[in-house]
């Protein structure tokens, strides 16, 4: 405030600062009933939405800095004034600014101090599990400082009574007003606002991991439909509407399944309660007798460079009239039967228990429609588990074959098989449009090489999907071109923009390192693995277990794998062809140097030639660990995850979104 006198502050900033202070007073109000924590979450969410908008519009004390058209400024003042009046009067004053007879809010008796109330203090009074929000920009501090210097305001309010209908009416109205603010932005600003709000959403997801927190977020986001105000009705719903609630529900559901929590742990959310009731480990394990397999089921993994997919028809009620066309992705694992001091069966149960919990959590993550849309995944119907031990099985172990069952997307012929990105990369290049021999009309089904525009869209779709998966604290652990699928139809452009990510057989929650399923050396897989992960795969079981306690698989390794896939998309070749590696003869000596070779000039120049400097920058960021360096020095846990997420969004997602070809 040193640069500009208080008297010269613009009217728009005065109203904006008043709104921010109003949000602050309501969100910090003491004695909020615990079951209405979602109200505080909704108020804070709307405050952050207004702050995000103000950052994009370059709101400041001086009118000259505001980047809004002349007509937009008049509407802006109208919206801010309405919002200011709603927040200031709520629960205390009527429309004529006279105190109401039975106020919902009173000035707190202990609220005479001048020091600001912190989020930690609010959380301590309401619940140890109060929802946390990302750190606010400097604009928040400037707005609150201006109000403190120019007005006499209560240090804190306290809820004196409760009227659910009035509170929800207020929340609906301020949400509608914030929705309308996007109408005064131009197209580029609206895109910037969308990106800021998505980053805010991801920050909220990183900061909150308990069932109570996540349900409050979901309830706050889902409860309200914005009122259609007579004067101010937005033309369209805000971008990303509903995504935060979906992410919160998915994360809460997986926490409940992972920790074995009962259904009443999510009783406040009927949708989640229904999902948790269905999250039955026994129900997720499907019966082989309910399938008719079109292809042979693989007997073992030895000698197979890539995991096998099998076409099948699943009769989910045991009836031949209720058929679902599916594909099955297989994985083989060996579980240790016995250890010192344990009987064979007890040891087997102990070693397999974490596997069953991981499978249940994984199916839960991918079973429901909202989650599959969020992660660009197919719907997982369940899994098959079969003991395939034989006389050749190593003594003291038991061999298992797992099959993850995925439903084919609607709108395609039942005989259409999923085609992997790796298959498409390996095909000889042809023109994007071929000619049908019968009628000489353009036909797109045989497309093998997409346009640069479609490649950029594919790269963005993969990055956004990985970002959402990481936002709910899941690790993929198997991202490679073999696990990016397409159902090729007549609409080629739509196909490239809607990939299906598969290969979740190793996926697990980030906070469950004990659920790690060991990999094995495989050059087709190792080329997508960070050198440290490859080194771990090459250790013996004892060394790997010891290492896993100190340096587990992390999100950076998923991001590295994404970088390798982006190299393939840019050059439109599989990575082994780019590096001239013979997979049949390759070993760790060939795959370990892949990171260094992919970041050297010959490969990066190919990327730059095919897709430009921006794609080259994104790939270098992914392969190089986002260049976090000193930015995360000393950071651990949530703080480090937040830094990584911010960097991933700014250096990868945002730059891919800006690609223009």
Buried (B, 14 or more C-beta within 10 A) or exposed (E): EEEEEEEEBBEBBBBBBBBBBBBBBBBBBBBBEEEBBBBBBBBBBBBBBBBBBBBBBBBBBBEEEBEBEEEBBEBBBBBBBBBBBBBBBBBBBEEEEEEEEEBBBBBBEEBEEEEEBEBEBBBEEBBEBBBBBBEBBEBBEBBBEBBBEBEEBBBBBBBBEBEEEEBBBBBBBBBBBBBBBBBBBEEEBBBBBBBBBBBBBBBBBBBBBBBBBBBBBBBBBBBBEBBEBEEBEBEEEBBBEEBBBBBBBBBBBBBBBBEEBEBEBBEBBEBBBEBBEEBEBEEBBBEEEBBEBEEEBBEEBEEEEBBBBBBBBBBBEEEEEEBBBBBBBBBBBBBBBBEEEBEEEEBBBEBBEBBBBBBBBBBBBBBBEBBBEBBBBBBBBBBBBEEEBEEEBEEEBBBBBBBBBBBBBEEBEEEBBBBBBBBBBBEEEEEBEBEEEEEEEEBBEBBBBBBBBBBBBBBBBBBBBBBBBBBBBBBBBBBBBBBBBBBBBEEBBEBBBBBBBBBBBBBBBBBBBEBBBBBEEBBBBBBBBBBBBBBBBBEEEEEBEEBBEEEBBBBBBBBBBBBBBBBBBBBBBBBBEBBEBEBEEBEBEBBBBBBEBBBEEEBBEBBBEBBBEBBBBBBBBBBBBBEBEEEBEEBEEBEBBBBBBBBBBBBBBBBBBEBEE
